Amino acid sequence: MHADIWGLAEAMEFIERGPELGRLQTALKECAAAQGGIVLVEGAVGCGKSETLAWAAEQAANAGATVLSATAPAGGDARPLALLGQFRDGPAVPPRLALALERLVDDGETPRAARRLTTAVHEVASRRPVLVCVDDVHHADVASVQCLLHLARHSGRTRVLVLLARSLDFALPDPQSDTEFLRLPALGRIRLGPLSPTGVAGLLAEGFDPPGPERAAEFHELTGGNPLLLRALLAECRSSGGSGATPVPAPGGPYGRAVLTCLRRGGTGMWRVAKAAAVLDSDASAEVLGRLAGTTPEATAQAVGALAGAGLLTEGRLRPAAANALSNSLDPAEHGALHRRAASVLRHEGAAAARIATHLLAARDVPDDDAWAVRVLREAAEEALGRDRARRAVACLELAAEQCRDPALRAETHVRLAEVTWRLSPGAAEQRCLGEPLTALAVGDLPVSSMTPLAHQLLAHGRLDAARQVLDRLRERTDPGAEWVDHIDSDLPLPWVSPARPAAPPRDHADRLEAAERRLRVSGLTDVTLSSLVAALRLLIEHDRAGVAEAHGRSLLTESLRRKAPGWQAVFGSVCAEAALRQGRLPDAETYALDAMDALPERAGSLFLGGPLASLICVYTAMGDYEAAARHVNQPVGKALFAGLPGLAYLRARGRFLLATDRVRAALADFLQVAWLAHAWDVDQPFLVPWRTDAAEALLRLDETDRARQLVAEQLRLCGPGGGRVRGTTLRLRAMTVDVAERPALLAQAVEALRRSEDPLELARTLEALAESYRARAEPARAATLQSRVWHLTRECGARPRSRNVSHAYADLIAGNAGAAAADLSESEKRVAALAASGYSNRGIAEELFITVSTVEQHLTRVYRKLDIKNRRQLPGLLRSNPDRYRPGPCPHIATTTDRTGSDLAGSDAHR
């Protein structure tokens, strides 16, 4: 430590302290020549006053002078002449002087003590020079200061030098004594301040080679040029082995301890004001700092000046590193109390809600008068949402709800919290935020103004029973003639909030769809509009406008990403997955659903998980990737999933997977569970939950045709003349319940309905059923043409056509050829001809048979020549006459396995 002091003093002498130390050296020489006097060393805390005094004492001692040293304690000592008593403890103090000092301290009378001190010191000075060093004299007791003043006043022609050090902006405790010191003719003043950036660079040159201007600027920014802090930071960097990276003070490290030393040496006022500045952590006026610190205006001004002089305070705020060091030293209770007081002070100053909320959040508590604090936190939350800082808004609302003592206001705050939490996590919004409002509703504490947004939240989560309870209570507390549904959505009535009813007329459907599109065009994305926007998208999907829904959903998804709202991202990603799946774009649906799953912070226990999970199961089932589908079916889900509409979607998806993998009775159990829940929740509507077609398909696979026919007939009655996709699917299943001769007519109606539905996968299934009906009626050419369309549709959707379909079409095209009895086609030519007749391009044939396009062209040329035809359009007609002669052998690269049940009703049981 001693070596560090002299190292610093020497470094300062070579850097920026040369003039000051030179004047002090001159004063020491004049003292030795009987030209005593007084030198006042002034400077901020940590700027080298103590080191300067120590250097002077060392120089004087080396020259044979007697050195009397004392340091006034920062807390002050009320005992008179307490400071002078320290002189007795110095090294090499003459015995007679020590005895005199003891007597004058015991005497306690200031005037007599001053005379005795002067006499005793002058007696020693007659034999050798005397240096009297007093550090932090501004903390000394008044009596000791008056004795020092007396000594300095009477030592002008003696070998006595009085060397005092005090901090800037701190006057002596006795104003009159302070003035008297300044009036002494022999007074010399030395002012020490923080090092400049150049001085810092010079000091760094001793420890880092080369320091560089940027590194010097970093050290100056952290320390303000304060030598004590700079020395501590250098020591910390050396101990950590760092020489090139930006210095980062460690909590409780040398730098932090040096900061605390500076502040404590500055006295109680400086310590309290520094704590206030650290807590405020922003540009604050002296008045605000004083009110928070509890100091007088004069004491506050002194402390602010001292902090600025020490380089700790810049532009009205503590340097960040110093503020962190001070904050880390505070007891948590004290820290919280300061933040609570800061919030109150700033509120009275009219500060912004966001700034006040910062302190309330840091305190994790609010003042006893909590009403204003809750209002401030809610206002700050809305300000944060305006800047898309959802996490900050959630934190404000959580604290407001936690600390609010008014049940109605607390329930209202929880509703708003649920809305905002959706941005981050739908599952968290459901699990942590909705219980309190529902409890308040049960006991009558929920305000009417909160019922509508609560109903929106419950509907968005699919919790239909709870939503109806809220709506029933809302209807009870409004006028009997009021349209209570309008409270939910005046432009877009939600169909699932009222009991099931027959389908609305087409005109009503058109009006609702138009209202949905209008809502999506004109409404901005906010926490309040979220549920209605999602409802509008789902309404469009359910009514065969999936393309429009996806376009709007993709725009909303992009906005969610831009605004850093993962909860919204998951919601709109899930909706886009449904829309893409409905349009048969399986790879796009997979991407949307996986992104939605990734955006969810929770993977189990959330009701919302059912949406993207159901989409993924449906996608992989349609792709024929049953292994991937099984992984998602086997993913654990919480009971909460089955408390609302997402659970129905999940059960339907699982049932489709089970049906595709021949677990028909298990699939039927899932479909019947959907039916039971739909009835229990009064959402048994053909477009929303078409469980009847699902169950009918399973019953047909079980040969229970009568039960299937009943369900199909009921579904047709409910969906009415409209409803392209639902009606088309129902007609396809209806055809499976009638005689083969009647099927083509019903399937043709189904195809016509599905062409308007934007669902190519369902259209492919219906076309395949129609091809089967033609095949059963011995019309292979028509079956082959339809089967070709099925192949193209399924391949475009990303699904793999079933191998059995290729084999059937192959047989259909080749089975009845009789038109060219003399033609002798090879097996390779037969395969190429069959695929060409099915509508495959030359490149498609090459890919199917793993041959080159040139080989395909050569085969077709020979086929045309042998059959005496001009193009591939003539192939089916010429291959119908003789079913036996040109029946090909099996294609080695095509598996000929068939569906285990023999049925191809389920369009999702394709195999990869």
N, C-alpha and C positions, 0 to 999 in steps of 0.2 A: 504493500500500500504506500509506504514511504517513497519507494523508488518510482511508483506510478506518478506521485505528486510532482516529484522533481522532473520526471520525464515530461509531464504535461507542461510544467512551468517553463522548461527549456524550449519545448516545442512552441509554446505561446510566445516566448521571447523572440524566436526566430520567425514567427508568423505575423502576429498582429499585436503582441504585447510589449514589444521593444520600447516604445516611447514611455509607457506607463512604468515599466520596471526601471527604466533609466531615471525617471524623476524620483522614484523611490530610492534608488541607489544614491542619488545626489542628496536626498534628505538624510540618509544615514551618514554620509560623509560630513555634512554640515553639523549633525548632532555630535559627532566625534570632535568637531572643532568648536564646541560650546555655542552652537547656534541651534538650540533646540526649537521645538515647535510642535505642530499637530498636522497630521495628514489624514484626510478622510477618504477612504476607499469605498466607492459606491458602485453598486452593480446589482443586477437581478440575481435571483437565486440560481445557484449552479454555474455562475459565469466566472468563477475563479477568485472570489474575494478571499475565501479561507486559504486557498493555495498561495495567493499573493502575500497574505500575512505570514504564512508559514515560511515562505521564501525569504521574507525580510528578517524574520526571527533567526533563520539559519545563517543569513549573512552577518547579522549582528553578533550572534554567538561565536561565529568563527573569528570575528574581529575582537573578541574579548569583552563584549558588552554584557550587561545583566539584562535578561529578558523576563518581563512579567506578562504572562499570558492569561486570558480569560475569555470565555464564550458565554454570552447570555443565552439561557435556555429559551426555546421557541414558545413554550407555554408561559413564560414569565415567572418570576419569583417575588412574591409580595414582601419578603423580609427586607428591611432596609440594609443597604450595604452588602447584600448577599453576593453580588458580583465580585467585590473586592476581596472577599474571602478566598477566591480561587487563586489569587496571586501567591498565596502562601505555599501552594502545592507545586509551583514551578520548579524546574531543576536549577541548581546553583543559586538559590535565593539566599542572601546573607542572613545569618541568624538574627541580627538586630532588626533587620527589615521585617523578617517574618514575625518577630515578637511585636513590633509596632503595628503591623497589619492586624494581628490578632486582637490587640487592645482596642484599636479604633473600630473594628467590627463589633466587638462586645459593647463598646460605649454606646453606639447607636445614634448619637446626636450628630446630625449631618454637618453643620458648620465646623464643629470641633474636629470631626473625622476628616473633613477636607483639608484643614490646616495640618493635621498630623500626617496625612498621606503625603502632602506636598513636602513637608519637612523631612520625612523619612526617605523619600525618593531622592531629594536633593542631596541628602547626606551620602547616599550610595554614589550619586552622580559625581560627587567631588573626587571620587577615586577612579571611577570607570563609567563609560556611557551606559545609559539605561534606556531600553526600548520597552514601552508599555503597549502591548497589543490587546485589543478588545474586539472580538468578532461578534457580529449580530448585535451591535450596541442598541439598536432600535427595540430590542426585547429586554433591555436592562432595567433594573428598578430605578426610580427617580433619584434616590439618595446617591447611588453609585454614579449616576450620570453627573450630578452636581459636583461630586468629588473629582471626577475626571476633568470637568470643566475648570475647576479651581487649579488643578495641576497644570493643565495646558496654558491657562492664562498667566501663570507665574514661572514658566519654564523657557521663556524666550532667550535668555542668555546663559543657559545651562546645557549640560550634555544629556538632556532628557528629550526623547521623541515619543509623542503619544500617537499611536497608529490605531485608528478606529475603522471598522468595516460595518457597513449597513446596507440593507437592500433598498433599491430605488423604490420610490413611492411610499416608503414607510418612514414617517417622522419619528423623532424621539418621543418617549411617553410624556415628557414635560415640554409643551410648546415654547415656553420661555427659554429653557435650556437649549432647545434646538436653534432658536434664533441667536442666542449668545455664542454658540459654537461657530455659526456662520459669520459672525461679526469679528472673530479673532483675526488680527492682522497677519499672524504667522500661519494661517490655515492654508494647507495645500490640498487640492482635491484631485483624486484620480478616479475616472469613471471607466468601468469595465462593462462591456456589452457582449452579446452573442457574437460568434464568429461569422464573418461574411462567407458566401459560397467559395470565394477565393481562399479564405483561411481554412475552411473545411477541406478543400482540395489539397492544400499544403500539408495539413495534418494527416490526411489519408495517404499521402505519398510515403509516409513511414511504414504503413502497414500493407498497402496494396501497390503492386507495380504492374502497369501504371494505373492510377485511379480512374482517369477519364472524366470529362466534364459531366457526363450523365450520372455516373456513380456518385460524384460529389454532390450533384443536385439531389439525388435520392437521399443521401445522408443528411443533407441540409433540410430537406422537407420533413424528415422524420424527427429531427432534433431541434430545428429552428436555429442551429448554430450554437446551442447551449453546450459549453465544454463538458460539463458533467455528464449530460446525456450522450454526447458524442463519444466520450471515453467509454461509457458503459456499452454503447452499441458496438464499438470497435472490439471490446473484450468479448462480447457475445458472438460476433462474427468470427473472431479468431478461435474461440472455443468450439464452434460448430464446424470449423474448417472451411467456411465459405469465403470466397475471395472474388467471385465474379457475379453471383446472382444478386438480385435485389434483396437487401436485408429485410427480414421479417421478424420483428421482436417476438420472442416466445413468452407466453403468459408466465408471470412470476420469474422471468429471467433478469439478467443484470440491467437491461434497459428499463423494465418495469419497476424494479426496485429503485433505480435512480430517479425515476419520475416521482415516486412516492416520497423519496428523501427530499427532493426539491420542494414539493408541496408542503410537507410537514415543517421544514425549516422556514417556510414563509409565514408560519403562524396560523392561528385558528381561522382568522378571516379568509386568508388565501385558500386554506384547505376547504372550507365550506363553499366558497365561490367556485372553486375548481370542480367540486362535486356537482354543483348546480350546472356548470357549463358542460360537464361530461354527460349528464343526464339529458339536458336539452339537445345536445348534439346538433345545434344549428345556430345560425347567427341570432344572437339574443341581445337585447339592450341591457344596459347596466341596471335599469329599474327591474326588469324581469329576473335577472340573475340575483339581485338583492332580495327580491320577494321570495324566490325559491330558496335561497341560502339562509334567509332570516337575518341578514346583516343590515346595518345602517347604510344610508347612501354614501357617507364618507368612507366607511370600511370597505364597501363594495368597490368604490372608485379606486381605493388603494390596491385592493386585491386584483382588480382588472389590469391596472397599470403594471403591477408586479408580474402577473402572468404573461402579459404582452412583452415586458422587458426580458423575461426569461426565455422568450421564444416559444412558450407553450401555447399561447393564445394568438390566433391569427384570424383576422376578419371576423372577430366576435365569437369564435368557436375554438375549442381546444383542438390541437392537432390530433388526428384520428388515432395514431399509435398511443399518444399520451392518454387520450380519453379511454381507450381500451384497457390500458394498464390500470388506470384509476378505477374504472367500473369493475374490473375483475377483482380488485381488492376489497370491494364493499360486501358487506354481509347481505345475503338475499333479502332479508326483511327490510334492511335499511334501503337497499336498492329499490324495492317495491314501493316503500313509503315515499321515496323521492319522486318516483314516477307518478304516483297518485297526486302528490302535491303539485308536480309540474302540470298535470292535466287541469287541475283546478286553477292554477295561476294563468295558464294559457287561455282557459275559458273566459276568465275575467278580462283578459287582454283582447278578446275577440278574435283569437287565432282560428285558422281553418279547421274544420272537423277532422280532416285527415291527420293533421299534426297532433291534435289532442288525442285522437284514437291511438296513435303510436305509443303514447305513454300509458294509456289504459291497457293496451295489449301487453306492454312490457311489465306492468304491475300485476297482470292477471287478476285484477280486482278493481272494483269501482268504489268511489267514496260512499259514505253512508247515505248521502242524498243522491240516490241512484237514478232518479228519473232523467235528469239532464244527461247523465253518462250514457244511458241506453239510447237516448235520442241522438247523441253525438256519434255513437258507434254505428247506428243504422244509417245516419247520413254519410258517414265515412265509407260504409259499405257501398252505397250507391255511387259515391264518387269513384271508388276503386273499380266498380263495374264499368263506369264510363270509360275507363282506361284499360278494360279487359284484364284487370288484375283480380281474377276470380278467387284465388287462394287468400288474398288479403281480405276480400269481401267476406268470405266464409269465416275467417278468423274473427272479424269484427262482429258478425252476426252470432257466432257461437258464444262469444263473451257476453254479448248483450242478452242472449237468451239465458245464459247461465246465471247472470247476476240480477236479472229483472225480477222484481218482487210482485209485480202486478200480473195475476194469472192471465187476464185477457191479452195484455201486451206481450207476455211471454209466448202465448200460443200463436199470436200474430207473427211474432218474430221467427218462430219455428217454421211457419208456413213459408215465409220469405226465404229462410235458410234452405228449406227443401228445394225451392226453385233455383237458388243460386248454386247449390251443391250439384245439381244436375250437370252443370258445366264440367265438373271434374269427375264425378262418379255417380251414375244413376243408382247403383246399388247402395252407396252411402246415403244418398238422399232418401231412399226408401227405408233403410234400416234404422237410421239415426235421427231422422228429422220428422217423420210423420206420426210417431207414437204420441208425442205431446199434444199436437192439435186434435187428434182423435179423442184423447182423454178429455181435453177441454170441451170438445163437442158433446161428449156424454154427460158432463156435469153442467153444461150450459154456459161455459166461460168463453167459448169461441165467438168472436165478433162476426156479425153478418158479412162485413167487408172481407173477411178472410175465408168465407165458405167457398166462394167461386174459385179462387186460386187453389184451395185445398182439393176441390173436386177435380180441377184440371190435373193436379199432381197425381191423384189416385187413379184417374183414368189413364194417364200417361204410363203408369206402372201396371195397368191392367187389373187393378184391384177394384173390381166392379161392385161387389157388395158394399165395401166401405164408401165408394163414391155415391152409391144410391142413398146410403144413410145421410151423407152430407146434403145431398139434393133434397131429400125428404125434409130434413130440418130447415133447409133454406126455404122450401115451399111453405112450411108451417109459419115461418117468421116473416113472410112477405104477404102482400095483399092477396086475397083469394083469387082475384082476377088477373094477377100478374102472370106473364108468360115466364115461368121459372126456368124453363130450358134456355131462354134467351140469356139468362145470367151466365150460362156456360159458353155459348157461342151464338151470337145473334145472326151471323151470316152462314154458319156452317153447323147445323144441328148434327150432333153425334148420334148415330143410330143405336149404339149399344147402351145408352143411358136410360132407355125406356124399354118396357117389356117387348118381347118378340111379337111381331105382327106380320101379316101377309105383305108381300112385296109391294112397294109403292108403284103407282103408275109410271110409265116411261117418262112422262113429262116431269114428274117430281125427281126422278133420277137425273134427268138432264139438268134441272135447276140446281140440284145439290152438287153435281160435278162442276157446273159452271161456277158456283160459289167457291168450291174448293180451289179451282184454278185461279180465281180472282184473289183469294186469300194468299196463295203462294206468290202471286205477282206483286202485290202491293204491301204485304206485311214484312216488316223488318224482323230479323232474328233477335229476339230478346228472351229473357227468362220467362216473361209473361206469355209471349206468343208461341213458345216452343211446342206446347202440347197441341195447340190448334193447327200448327204447321204439320206436325207429324200425323195428326188425324186426317188432314187434307191429303197428304201423300198416300196414306193407307187407303183412303176412300177411292182415289184414282186407281190404285193397284187392284183393288177388289172389283172395280167396274171396268176392267179391260183397258185402262189407259196407263199401262205400266211405263211406256216410253216417255210420256209426259211427266209422270211421277219421277222417273229416274233423272230426267234433265233438271228438274227443280231440286231434287235431292242431292244431285252432284254439286249444284251451285251452293247449296246450304252446307254440304260437307266441306267444300273448299273454304267457305267463310269460317267454319268451325276450326279448321286447321290454322287459318290465318290468325284467329283470335285466341289460339292456344287453349281450346276448350275440349279436352279429351272426352268428356261425357257427351257433349253434343256430337263429336266425331263418331262415337260409338253408335249413337242413335241413328244418325243419318246414314252411316255406313251400313247399318243393319237394314234400313229401309231400302237403300240402293241395292243391297244383295237380294232382297225380296223382288224388287222390280226387275233386276237382271235375270233372276231365276224364272220369273213369270214369262220373260221374253225368250227364254231358252238359251241365254248366253251363259253357259255354265262356268267357263273360266273367269269371266268378269264377276259373276256372283260369288265364286270362291274367293277372289281377291278382296271384294268388298267385305265379305263376312269375316275373313281372317284379320283384316285391318280393324274391323269393329271389335273383334275379340281382343286384339292386341291393345286397343285403346282403353279397354276396361281394366281398372286397377284390381278389381276382384274377379276371380274366376269361378267361384262357387258360392252358393247361398244367395245369389241375387236373382230376383224374378226376371230382371231385364235380360239376363244371360240367355233366356230361351229363344230370343229372336235370332241372333246370329248363329247360335248353335243349331237351331232347326234348319236354317238355310244351308249350313255346311252339310248336315246329314242328307238333306234333299239333293244337294249338288253331287255328292259322292255316290249316292244311290243311283242318280240318273246317269252318272258317268260309268257306272258299273264297277267303281272302285269300292267294293264292299269292305275291304280291310280298313280303308281310311274312314268309311262311314261307321264301322263298328267301333273304332277308337273313340269317336265322338259320342256314339251312343253309350259307350261304357264310361264316359267321363262323369265323375260324381257331380251331382247337382243337389242343392238343398231343397228342403220342403217348401221354401218360399216360392220356388219356381212354379209350383202348381196352385198358386193362389190367384192367378189372373190369366189374361189372354195369352201372354207369351208361353205359359205352360201348355195351353191348348195347341199352339203351333208346334211345340216340342213333341207332344204326344202324337200329333198327326205325322210329323216327320219320322219319328221312331216307328210308328205303325207302317209307313210306306217302306221303310228299310226292312222290317220284319216280313212284310208281304213279298218283297223282291227276293228275299233269301229263303222263301218257302216255309217260314214259320207263321202260317196263316192264322192259326187260332190265337197266337200271341198278338198278332197284328189286330185281329178283330177285337180282342180285349182292350187294346189301346183306343181303338175307334169308338167303342161303346163307352169307355171312360170319358172321352171327349163329349159324347152325346149327353152323358149324365151331368157333366159340369156345365155344358151349354144350357141345358134345361134349368139347372139349379141357379144359374146366374142370369137367366132370361136373355140370353144372347143367341138363341137358336135361330139364326138367320142364314139363308142359303149362301149368300155372298161372303159373309163374315166367317162362318164355321161350316163348311160343306161336308159334315161328317157322314151324311147319308150315302154319298157316292163312295166314300172310303169304305164304309161298312158293306155296301152292296158288292163292291169288287171282291172283298174278302169272302163274302157269302157265296159268290159265284165260284170262287176257287174251291169252296167246300161243297159244291153241288147243291146248295140250298137256294135254288132258283126262286121259289115262291117268296121267301123272305126278302131276297134281293129285289124282286119285282115290286113289292110293297114299298120299300124304301125309295126306289127310283121313281115310282109314281108320285109319292109324297114330295119328293124333291122337285119334280117338274111342276107340281101345283104351286109350291112355294116360290119358285124363282120366276114364274110367270112367262110371258112371251119374250121378255128381254133376257139379258144376261148371257152374253156370248160364251164365255169359257165354261161357266157352271152349267148352262143349258147344253152346250156341246158335249161335255163330259157325261152328263146325265143321259143324253140320247144315245151315246155310245154304249153305256151300260144297259140301257133299255133294249138295245138291239141284241145284246147277249142273252136276253130273257125270252126272245121270240124265236120262231122257226127260222131256219137258215134262209128260206126263200124271202122272208120279210126283212131281213137285216139290211140289205143294201139301201133300201129307201130311208130307213132310220139313220143309217150311218152317213148317208149323203146329207141329210139335214144337219147331223152333227158337224160334218166337215164345213158346211156353209156357215154355221154359227161360230166355229172355231177360227175361221179365216179372218173374222173381225176382232179376234180376242188377243192378238199379239202373243200367242202361246204356241210356238212351233213344236215343242215337245209333245204337248197334248194333241196337237194336230197330227203329228207323226203316229202317235198311238192309235188314233182314230182311223187314219189311212191304212195302217197295218191291219186293224180289225176289218176294214173294208176289203183289203187284199185277201185276207183269210176267207171272207165270205165268198168272194169270187172264186177262190181256189176250191172251196167246198162245192161250188156250183159248176165246177169243171170249166172255168174260164181262165186258164193260166195266163193268157196274154194280157188281159186286163189286170190280173193280179201282179204280173211282173212289172207292168208300167207303174202301178201304185207303189210296189215295193221299191222301185228305183227312187221314187220321190221320198220314201221313208228313209232310205239310205242317205240321200243328200241332206234332208232336214236334220237327221240325228248327227251327222258328221259336222254340219255347220254349227250345231249347238255345242259341240265339244263332247258329245256322247259317242260311245262305240256301238255300231250296229251289232245286233246279236248274230253270232255265227250261223245259227239255224236259219236266219232270214236269208243269208247268202246262199245256203244250200237249197232252201225252198225255191228261191228265184231261179237258181241255176237249173233246178229240175223243171220248173215251170216253163222256162224258155226252150229247154232241150227236149222235154218229155214228149211233145206231140209233133215232132218234125216229120213230115212225109212228103214235102214238096220237092225234094231233090233225091230221089231214090238212088240215082247213080253216083251222087256225091260221096266222096270218101274222106270225111274230115278227120284229121288226127285229134288226139286228146287235147293237145295244146291249142289247136285251132278251135275246138269246141269251147274250151274255156274262154278264149278271147272273144269268140262270137257271142257267148252268153252274156258276158259283161258289157260288151258293146251294145247288145240289144237292150240291156237294162239301163242304158243311159250314161255309162261311164265314158269319160274322155279317154283318149289314147294314153295320156299321162296317168290318169287314174287307174287304167288297166295295168299299166306298167308297175305302179306302186302295189297294186293288189297281188300281182303274180310274181313280183320281184324279177322283172325282166326289163330290158331297155325299151324306150319308145320306138326305136327303129325296128326292134323285133316284133312289137305289136303291129306296126304298119305292114310288115312283111306278112304276118299271119292274116291280117284282114284282107290284104290283096289276094292271097291265095283262096280265102273263104269266098270272097266276091266272085272270083273266077270259077271256083268249083260249083257254087250255087247259082251262078249266072245272074247276079244282081248287081246293082250299081252303087248302093249305099247301105248304111246300117239301119236306116228306117225300114228297109224291106226284110230285115232279119226275122222279127217275130212272126210275120205271116208265113214265111217259107218254112219255119221250124215247127209248124203246128200239125203237119199231116200224118207223120208216122211217129208215135210216141216211143217206140221201142228201139229203132235202129240206131239213133244217135244219143241214147242215154249215156252220159259220161260217167266215168269212174270218179271217185272222190278226189277233190283237190287236196294235195298234200299239205298246203300251207293254211288251210281253213279247217278249223275244228268243226265237227258235225254234231256236237252235243246239243241236245234240245233242252228246253226248260223242263224241270223235273215234274211239273204238274201237267205238261202238255198244253198249257194255256199261254197265250201271249197277250192277255188282257193288261198286265202290268207293264207299262212302257218303261219302267225303271229297273227291269231285271236283266239288263244287258251285261255281258261279261267282257272284261278286258282280255 
